[in-house]
């Protein structure tokens, strides 16, 4: 399942985040890549360990983790640390697969899902599409500023070369309470159905109560706490 989500719809908020990005320091993106990925990664990664970076990460984390569609589709158990990447003239991130496990100690997580939150509008750069190679299909995404793309971390994916301008995105990974992608999609469908039925049925209707019970029991069956 690949979703494009309107994570930030307030242009003022986007402008504030971009102002924060303008204050960041940058380093070679290969410093955060694995052995294989280093060979195809040509971008810059923001330094987020200082006060400016921590403040911006905190703002972005609240936006992403609090988004109702992200919560319904991903069923997050844990989020990785965020990264902010900048790709300029000639930069790219060739086809690669994300590490299945990231972090160390208590911060170690299984990467079930990846996300890219676009912070620059598509008119600001040429090329730079996120290309996701899923089973039987290839999807290209060049989102508006504030749009988040949620996709399986198990897929082969890439960022096409940026031939002009500057592409800035926030990326991260999610370990889900529901490890199986098919089960997650089924629960997401049921959540969408429940949201639709709530517009026309009273909360205590037999239909909604039965749906509530079914969702809860599926979570009991599949959830990994």
N, C-alpha and C positions, 0 to 999 in steps of 0.2 A: 504494500500500500504506500503510495506516494501522495502526500497532501501539501497543498499550498494554503497557508493560513494567514489571514490578516492579523498579525500580532500587534502592530502599532498603527493605529489609524489617525492619531493626532499628529498633524504636521509640526506643531510646536514642540512636541516631545521628541520627534525625530530630529529636529534642528538642534535641540539641546544635547542629544546623544552625539550628534555629529560634531558639535562644538567640543564635547569631551574627547572625542577621537582625535581631534586636531591637536590636543595637548599631549598625546602619547608619544613615547619613544619607540623605535622600531629596531628589529634585528633580522638577520637572515632566517627565513622560514625553515630552512633545512635543519636548524638546531632543534626543532620539535618533531622532526620526522623520523620514522623508523629507517632501518638500513635500506630496504628496497625503495621506500617512498622518497628518500633523499635524492635518488637518481632522476626523479621526474618532477620534483617540487622546485618551483622558481617563483617565490613570493617573499613578502616580508611579514613578520609576526610581531604584534605589539608586545611591549614589555608591560606586564600587568601586575608586577610584584610591588610597585611603588604606590603611594597614596592615590595618585590620579588613576592608575589602572584598577586598583581595588575598588574605588568609588564607582567607576564606570561598570565594572563587572557586577557589582552589587545591584546597580540599577537594571542592568540587562537580565540578570538572574531572576529578579522579581517579575519582570515582564514575561519571561519565557515560562517559568515554572507556574505562574499564576494564570496562564492562558487556559480557558476552559476547553478549547478544542485540543490543545496539546495534552491536557490531563486526560481527556476522554479517549484520545487515540493512542497515547503512549502508555497510560497507566504507570506513571513514573515511580520507580522505587528510589533511584538515585540519579543525580546529574553529575556529569564530569565537570571539571574546571572548564571555564569558557576560554576560547581563543578568539582573537580579532586579527584578521589577515588583510593585507593590502597587496593588490596585484596591479602593476603598472605596465608600461609599454614592454611588450615581449614576454611578460610573465605568464606563467601557466602552472597547472598542477596536473600532470599527465595521469593516465588511467592507473588506479591503485585500489587496494582493498584496505580498509581500516583494521587496526589490530583488534582481535576479538576481546582481549582483556587490556585494560588501561589502568594506570595508577599503581600505587603500592600500599601495603598495609591495609588499614581500615578504609582508605580511599579507593581501593581496587574495585573495579566494576566491570561487568560484562557489557559490551557495546551492542545492544539490541537495535537501537535506532540512532541515526545521526540527524542533525539539523543545521541548516544554514539560514541565518537571519540577515537579509540584505539591508545595508545601511546607506548605500548610495543608489540613486535612481538609475535605471538602465541608460538614460540619455547621457550620463556622465562618462560612459566608457564604451568602447567598441569591442565586440567579442565578449569573452569572459563568461559564457554560459556554463552553468552547472549541468553536466550531462550524466544521467544515471542509467546504467545498463542493467535493467531488470530482466527476468526470465521472459523471453519472447518479445521484448520491447526496449526501446531506448527513448528516454524522455529528456528534453532540454528545457532548462528553466533559467530565466533571467528576470528575477522578481523586481517589483517596485520596492522602493525604500519602505521598510516596515513589514514586508512580507517574509514569512518563515516557511521554508520547505522542510518537511519531515519525511525521512525515507529510511529504508532498511540499511543499516551499517554493513550488512553482509554483501551488498551489491558492489560491483565494480563501478567506480564513478571517477569523474575528472572535471577540471575547470579548463575550458578552452582558452587559448592564448588571448590576452588583452592587447589589442593592436593600437589602442589609443585611450587616453584618459586614465582614470583610477577607480578600481573596484575595491570596496571595503565591505567586509562581511564579518559577522560573529558566528562562530561554529562551536558545536559541542556534541556530546553523546549522552544517551539515556539508557540506563538499565531498567527494564520494565519489570513490574510485578508479575506480568504474564509473558513468559519466555517465548511461547509459540506465537508466531505472527498471525496464523489463521485464527487462533482463539482471540487475539487482540482485535482483529478486524470484526469478528462476530460481535464482540462486546461493544465496539464502536457503533456498529449498525443498530444494536439494541438501544444504545444511548440516544442516537438520533431519532429512533422511533419513539422513545419515551418523551423526548423533548417535543416532538410533534403532537403526540396524544395529550400532553399536558395543556395544550392550547385549546382543546375542545372537550376534555373530560374532567370531572371533579377529582381532586387528589385521592379520595377514598373510593373511587370507582373500582369495580371488580377487575376491569381490564388493567388499570394501572397497578393495582396491588399485585396482580399475578405477574406483571412484567417486572415490578420491583423485586419480587421473590426470585424470579428466574435469574435476573442479573446478579443478585446477592449470592445465590447458590452457585452460579458459574464462577464467581470470584472465589468462593470457598474451595471449589474443586481445583481451580487452576492457579490461584494466587501463590506466589513464592515470597514469603515474608522474611 
